[in-house]
Amino acid sequence: MTNTKDNVVWITGASSGIGKAMAFEWARLGYKVVLSARRKEFLDVIALEIKNTGGEALVVPVDILEEQSIENAVQNILTNLGRLDIVVANAGFGVFGSIEKLTAKEWNRQLQGNVIGLALTVKYALPYLKLTQGRIGLVGSVGAFLPNPYVGAYGASKAAVHSIGLTLQVELMGTGVSCTTIHPGFVVSEIARVDNEGQWHPDRWDPRPSKLMWPTDKAAKVMVKAIINRKRNYVFTIHGRVFVWLQHWFPNLVRAIISKGPKPE
């Protein structure tokens, strides 16, 4: 993939956070970038910034909770750009609450977005990725491997993403298409400021340790590199790797550490 100016990368959840940072990184490397999310006004600003720096960007709004919206987005990309080389299934959100208190509606919304929406993004992109021997990037979380008190639905959804990635890596053998599942640790994002109904609260408290959080531009660079290099599974940050290792060898210690973390008010 040396002639990047002809290659098209589609990013879901591109309106903020990691998705936004990845859009700038792919554009910096010379790729044509397709920006998708629900908030078109945010995407338009990002696209304009990419174009002002000499890049090429296409805005294709999508709601990952709606299958038809995902299918329409892929057809829009093919109509406008004629090909698809990379899809980064980044769109997702967190549903908060203890297992004891989460409702069926909250579970359904979490899994519909983070699992089914991700899987359908891949499904509708795959026929065209096979034509270009392209790449898939699935954005998971170190939460796929760890206990997740009070965000159990989110952790379960990311464990499912990990499983989907492992499955795709077998199903795609011989097609030339690679699947990279990326599991970030703490990265600056809006995830803690969106409630269980999908409403954004800019002043909402983020319980994640600020001293451990990576900036989004730093995260985007390592994520894009992992996808380009067709890595299968990639865990970062350093603290993320350490906790995953500890969970494997010393699960009692990890439970003790996590149990002392902040609890919801």
N, C-alpha and C positions, 0 to 999 in steps of 0.2 A: 504494500500500500504506500507507494512512494509518490504517486501523482495525486496528492491530497486535494488539489483544487477541484477535482472532478468527483470526489467522494462526498456522500451525503450522510450526515449523522443526525438522528432524531432523538431528542431528549424530552422525556415527559417530566412534569414537575419542574419546569425550567424557569418559573417566575420568581424564584427566590432561593436562598441557601445554596446547597451543593449543586443543584441543577443549574442555577444561574451561573455559578462559578465555572462549571464544566462547559457551559455554552461559550464563555469567553475563552477558555483554554482550547477547545476544539477550533474555534475561529482563529485564534492566534497561530495554530498549526496549519491553517489554510483550508480547513474543511468547510463545506457548505452546511450551515446549521439550521435545523428545523426546531423551533421552540414551541412546546406544547404545555398547557396548563389550563385552568379554568379562567384565570384573571388576565384577559386579553390586554388590558391597559398596561399591565406590568410587562408583558411580553413585547408589546410595541416599543416600549422604552429601551429594553435590552436589544431588540433588533436594530433600532436606530443607532445605538452606540456601536454595535458590531459593524454596521454599514459605514459609519463615520470613520472607522479605523481601517477601512478597505476590505472588510469581510463581506460575506453573503449570508443573509439570514431570512428565513421564511417563518411567519407566525401561523400556526395551525392550532387554534384552541381545541382542547379535548377535556372531557370529564371521564376519568378512569372508572367511575361508578356506572357508566353507561356503555354497554357493548357496541351499540351502533355508532356512538361518538368515536370510539377507537377505530372501528373499521373505516368510517368516513375519513378520519385523519390520514390513514395510510393511503387511501385512494387520492386524497388531496395532494399528498407528497408526490405520488407517482405522476399525477397530472401536471404538476408544476415543475418537478425536477427530473422526472424520468427514471429514477433509480433510488435504491436505498442500500447503504453499505454498512451502517452501524445503527443499532437501536440501544439506547440507554433507558431502561425501565427504572426510573428514579422516583416517579410520583408515589407519594405515600403520606401517611399521617399516623398519629398516635391516639389511641383511645385509653383513657385513664380511669383507674379504679381497681379495687381488689377483686379477686375472683368471686368472693362472697357477694359482692354488690353489683357486678356488671350484669346488664340486662341482655336479653336475646337480641334486641335491636342494636345495642352497642357492639356486641360480638359480630353480628352480621355486617355492620358498616365497616368494622376493622378488617374483616377477612375479605369483604367485597373489594375494598380499595387496595390493600397491600398484597393480597394473594391473587384474587381472581382478576382484578384489573391488570396486574403485572403479567399474569399468564396470558391474558387475551391480547395484551400489547405485543407479546412475543408471537402469539399465534398468527395474528394478521400481518405481521412484518416478515415472518419466516419465508414465505414463498419467494419474496423479492431478495431477501438476504442470501438465499441459496443461489440465485442467479449471479451474485457478486462475490460469493464465498466470503460473506461478511462476518460481522462480529455482533455479539449480544453482550450487554452489560446489565446485570441485575444488581440493584442496590439493596443489600440486606442490612445487617447490624451485628455487632458483637453480642447483642442481646439474643441472637439465635443460639448462643452456646451457654448463656448464663441464666441464673435466676433473675426474674424481673418483677419484684414485689410492686404492686400497685400499677404496673403497666404489663400485666400478664397477657392481655390480648395482643398487645404490640409485639411482645417477645415471641408469642406463638406464631404470629404472622411472619416474622422474620425467620423463624425456624422453618416455616413452610417455604419461604423464598430459598433458603439454603438447600432444601430437599429438591425443589424445582430445578435449581442449578445443577445439582448432581445428576438428576434425571436427564436433563437436556444434554449434558456432556456425553451421555451414552447414546441417546436417541439421534444426535447429530453426527455421530461418527461416520466418516466417509462422505459427508456433504460439503466439507470445506468451511462450514460455519462453526465458529467457536463461541463458547459461553463462559463469561467471566463473572463470578459472583463475588461482589465486594462487600466486606463487612467492616464499616467504620466504627471507631470508638466515638468519643465525644467530639462533635464538630459543631461550630456555630450554626444555628438554624432557628426557625420559628416554631419548631414542632411542639414545644411546651406551651406556646401561646395560642394554640388552636384547641378549642374545647371539643367535647365528644359529639357535638352537632356540626362541627366544621366551621364554627364562628371564630374569627381572629380577635384576640384581646392583647393589644400591644403592651399593656402594662402588667400582664400576668407574670407571676414569679416563675423563674426557670430553676428547678431544683438541682440541675446538673452542675458539677463542680467547675466553675469558670476557669480555674487555673489549669485544668486538664484539657480544655477545649482547643482544638485546632482551628485556625482561620479557614474559611471556605476555599480561598485560592490555593492554599497549600494542599488541602485535601483533594481539590480538583486535579492538580498536577499528577499526584500519585495514582488516582483513579483512572484518569485517561491513559496514563502510561501502562497500567495493568491491562486495560482493554486492548490497546494497540499491540501489546506483547502476547496477547491471547493466553494470559494466565487463567488457570481454572478457578482457584479460590484465593482471595487476597484479603487478609486481615490487617488493618492499621487502626489506630495509632499505636505507639509503643505501649501505652497503658492498656490499650485494647488487647494487644498480643499477650501481655503479661497476665491479664485476667483470664483469658481463654486458656493459657497454659496452666495457670493455677487451678482452674475449674477441672481440667483433665486429671491433674495429679493430686490436688489437695482440695476436693470439693467442700469439705467441712470448714476449711479456712475461708473459702470464698463466701459460703453462707453466713459465717460469723461477721465478715467484713461488711457484706451487703446489708445485713440486718440492722447495722448501726447507721445506715444512711438516712437521709431526710425522709420524713413521712408526710403524706398530704395533710393539709389542714382540715 
